Amino acid sequence: MTRTRALGALLLIGLLVACSSDKPKPTPLENYDARISVSPVWNLSLGTLSFPLVPAVRQGQLYVASDGGEVQAVQADTGAVMWTASAGDRIAAGVGSDGRFTAVVTRGNEVVVFDSGREAWRKRVPSAVVTPPLVAGERVFVMGVDRGVHAFDAVDGRRLWVYNKPGEALTLAQASVVTAYRNTLLVAQGQRLTALDPTRGTLSWEVPMASPRGTNEVERLADLIGPALRLGDRVCARAFQSAVACADASRGVVLWTRDAGGQNAIGGDLERVYGADASDRITAWRADNGDMVWQSEKLLYRGLSGALAVGTSVVFGDGEGYLHFLAAASGEQQLRLPTDGKAIVGTPLLVGKTLIVTTQAGGLYAFRAD
């Protein structure tokens, strides 16, 4: 398969995953007794989103973007817009920021970097990008759908290094893993969690988080899905339709892996890891050894988002814009809150005491415990 055909195939696979219409109807929502109290505190309209935006967070500010190319810095506790800029083109991947430098990638494969809201530079990469950039240590790290990793100087856009490793012909057109662990850059290379030296782009270690199985390239797809979950030295992630696994990033070893189909990010805390499978069956695993703690089928086929563990709750958004709070210890329903009726995308996140979610319609919603 040629490189061009391979990239076309992987993008098609991403569309098939996102647009599948043969699922059963969503499970009707049950009545419940509210066990916690959470209230909306502010909301903004960003414009439509066709990518799973998870805002970047630094020092109490959110960095967000919309399809049309608008990039904003927003105060997380109040919703006040600190600055607005334009990438000049439609955006393909989410936002990375260190609080000063903010990076997005356009559908024309351009990395666009803003310095405190003012455009600083733009550089083209050779393949499409669906994973949000990472900005850290005055560097911008970008991974394409061809799994090539590019490092740029955040100040002037100089290309510092490129990491390329031959891999499978097909890759998943879905946001993957690019994150930092101490002084190490962690990236996904298919089902492998790979550690790179961020200054030189050289390989430190890599570990398989899943064992792909199947009779063809599509069935063997097991790319890691971002954002990854960081629990101290432990880094956990889902491998597409294959497994959930945790690795010790200080030693470069896999701690445990469990067969678990699914296509959205996992969440967790020091006690448990949580995730929904392809049918939206929710499972909680022990964080230390991967043993199952509980399962819930009360939200089957509701199009659940990635998971967020917060306090005594685990939180999921669904395809009708509801935010579901479940008891972290048992999976029982604690609370349900509406947004704008459109699917919650990406993964909820917590900034200080403020819970943030985004919707497909571009709604940015903030909630806080009473």
N, C-alpha and C positions, 0 to 999 in steps of 0.2 A: 504494500500500500504506500503510495507517495505521501510526502509530508502534507501537501495540500488536501488530498483526499482524507488523510487521517484527521486533520483539524476540522474538516467539514463533518466527518462522522461523529467526532466527539461533541460538536455543537448540537448536532441532531439528537444525540443521546440526552443531552441536557434538556432540550425541548420536550422530548418524549417523557422524561421524568416529571417535568414541571406541569405538563398538560394532560397527563393521563386522565381519562374521563370514565373509566370502567369501574370505578370504586362504588361500593354500595352507598346508599344514602347515609348522611351523618346520623349517628345515634341521637335520638331526642334528649334534650337536657332534662335532668331530673330535678324535682324540688329538693331543697336542702335547708338546713338551719345554719345561718351564718355563724361562724366560730371566731372570726377576726373582723376588724374594722379597718378598711382602707378607702381613701377618698381621692378623687381626681383633684389635681392642684393647678394644672395648666395644660394647654395644648396648642400646637402650631400646625399650619398646613405647609408642607414642603413642596408639593407637586407630586405627580404620580411616580411610583417606584416599580420598575420591572426587575430590579435586583434586590436581594435580601439584605437591606441596609441594617447594619449594626453600628450605631454611632461610635466613633472613636472618643475616648474620654481622657482628659488630662486636667488636673487641678480644678475639678468641679465644673469644667466646661465640656459640652458635647460638640463634636464636629460632624456635620451631616451633609448630605448631598441628595439631589433628586435627578430624575431622568434628563431633564432639560439642561443640566449643566450648572445649576446654581449650587454653591457651596456656602455653608453658614457655620458660624460659631455661636453656640447658644448656652446661656447660663443654666445649669441643670436645675438649680433650686427654684428659679423664678420664671424661666422660659424667655428671658430677655435676650434678644439677638445682639451679639457683640460686633459681628461684622458679616458682610455678605460679599461674595465674589462670584465670578463666572469662569467656567472652564472653556467656554466658547464652543462646546460641542456636547453631544449627549454622553452621559457617563455610563460606563459598563461595569465598574467595580466600585465598592464602597470607599470609605475614607480612612486614611491613616494620619495620625498627628502626634507630635510630641509637645504640643502647646504653642510652639512658635511656627514650625513648618507643618503644613497640611498638604497631603497628597491625594490625588484621585487619578483614575485612568479612564480615558475616553473610549468610545467605540471605534475611533480611528487609531487605537493602540498608542495614544500619546499619554505619557506620564506628565501631569501638570502639578506643579508645586507652588504653593502660596506661602509667603513669609508674612505672618501676622495679617493675613487677608489681602496682601498685594502679590500679584503673580510674580514669581521669581524666575522660573524657567520651565521649559517643557522639552521632553525628549521622547522619541518614538522607540518602542520595543517591537521585536519581529513577530510576535504572535498576540492573539487576543488575550485579555486579562479579565478574570471574573473574581479573583481573590483580592480583598482589600490590601493596599500597600501597608507596609510597616515602616514607621518613622521612628528611629532610635539612634542615639549616639551620633547625631548630625549626619546620618545616612538614611537613604530611602531604599527599601528593599521591595522588589516587585517580582512576583512569580506569574508567568504566563501559563496558558492552558497546555503548552508543550512541556511544562514543568521546568523550563529554564528560569533560573533565579538571577536577577540583575540588581546590582548595588550601585547607587549613585551618591555623589556628594550632595548633601541637602542644601548647601550654600550656593553652589554654582552649577550643579547638574552634571559634573564630570562623571563618566562611567568608570567605576572603580574595578569591578570584576563581574564576570558572568560564570555561573555554574550550570553546566549542562551534563546530563547523564542519559545515555540511551535507555529507553524504557519501552513499555508496551505501545502498540500502535494506537490504541484508543485511551483517552482520558476523559474524566467526567467534567462537564461544563458547569461546575457548581463550586461555590467558594470553598477553598481548602485551608490548609494550615500554614501561616507565616507568623511566627511569634518569637518572643525573646525569652531566654532563660539565663539569668545571670549575664555572663559575657558571651553567650552562645546564641546563634540564630537557629531556630528550629523550623524546618519546612517539611511539607509532605512531598514524597516522591512515590506516587501511587499509594500502596498500602504501607509504605515504610516511613517511619518518623526519622528524619535525617538532621543531624547536628552539623552546622557549618561554622567555621571561624569567620566572624563578620568583617574582619579587616582584610582577609585575603580570599575568602570564598573557598577554602579548602575543607575537605571532609574530615570531621572529627569521629563520628560514629553514626551508624544507622541500625534501626531495629524494625523487624516486621510486626505490625500491629494486627495483622490478619493473614489468613492463608487462603488466597483466592481459589475457588473451585468452579468448575463448569466446563462445558464442551466447546465454548467459543469465546471470543474476546469480550463480547458484551456480558456474558454470564460471569466472566472472571473479573469484571470491574470491581475494585475494592478500594478506590481512592479515599483517603482520609478527608473528612468533612470538618470545616471550621465553623466557628472558632473553637480552638482546643480548650480544654478545661485544665487550669493550673491549680494544684493543691500542694503548696510547698514545693518539694522536689518532684512531686508526682505530676505527670502530664498525661491526661486521658483524652481520648478522641473516639469517634465512631468511624469505622470503615464502611463505606457505602454498601448497604444491603448484605452485610457480611458479619461484622463483629463490633463489640465495644471493648476497648482495651485501655490499660494504664501502664505507663513506663516510668522508671526512675531516671530522670534526666541527669542526675548527678553521676550515675554510673553507666548510663546507656544500656539498660537492660529492661526487658518487658517484665512487669510484675504479674499481670494476669490478663487473660483475654476470654471473652464469652461470645459464643455465637448469638447474634442478635441482628435481624434484618432491620433496616431503617435508613432514612436519608436526611435526617436533620441532626443538628448538633446536640450533644449531651450537656447536662449541667451537674452540679454536685457540690458537696462540702466535705469536710474531713471524715464524716461518717458514712455518707452514701453518694452514689452516682446515679443519675436519673436520665431516662430517655424514652422516647416513644418509637415504636417500630412502624413498619409500612402500613399497618392496619390501625395505628394510633393506640395500640395497647401499650400502656405505660409500665415500665419496670424500674424498680430500685434495686441496686446492687450494693453490697458492702464495699466501701472504698478501699479497704486494705487487702481484700482477697477475691473480690468479685462474686461472692455468694449472693444469691437472690434474697432480698428481704421481703418484697411484696410486688404484686402486679395489680393493675386496675384496667378493666375493660369498659368503664363507664363513659369514655369519650371516644369510642371507636369511630373511625372514618370521619373525624371532624377536622382533619387537615391541621394537625398540631404543629406548632413552631418548635424551635429548639427550647431547651429547658433552662430555668434559672432557679437555683436554691437560694432562699433568703429567709433567715431566721428559722422558724418552725415550719416553713412552707416550701413547696416546690411549685413553680409558676410556669404555665404554658399558655400561649395564645392559640386561637383556632381560626378556621377559615371563614367564620362569620363575625370576626372582630371581637369575640369574647376573650377575656383574660380569666383563666382558671387557677385558683389557689387550692392546692391539695396539701393535706398534712404530710410533712416529710417522713414521719415515722410510720404512717399507715396507708397513705393514699386517699384518705377520706376527704370529701369536698369541704372546704372551709369558706370559700367565697367565690362569687362570679361577678365580673364587672364588664360592661359594654364599652366599646370605643365607637367607631363610625360605621360598623356593619361590614367592613371590608376585611379581608384576611390580614392577620398579623404576620408580618414577615420577619425573617431572621431569627434572632433570639432576644428575649427581654434582657435588660441589664439593670444593675443597681449602681447608682452614683450617690455616695453618702447614704442618705435615708430616702432617696427618691428613686422610684422604679420607673423605667423608661421603656416604651414600646413604640414600634412604628407599624403602619398599615400600608397595604398595597395602594391605597388612594393617596399616600403621602402624609397621612396624619402622624404627628409626633405627640404622644400622650405621656403625661407624667402623673404618677400616683404616689401617695405617701400614707403610711400607717397613721391612724388617728391616735 
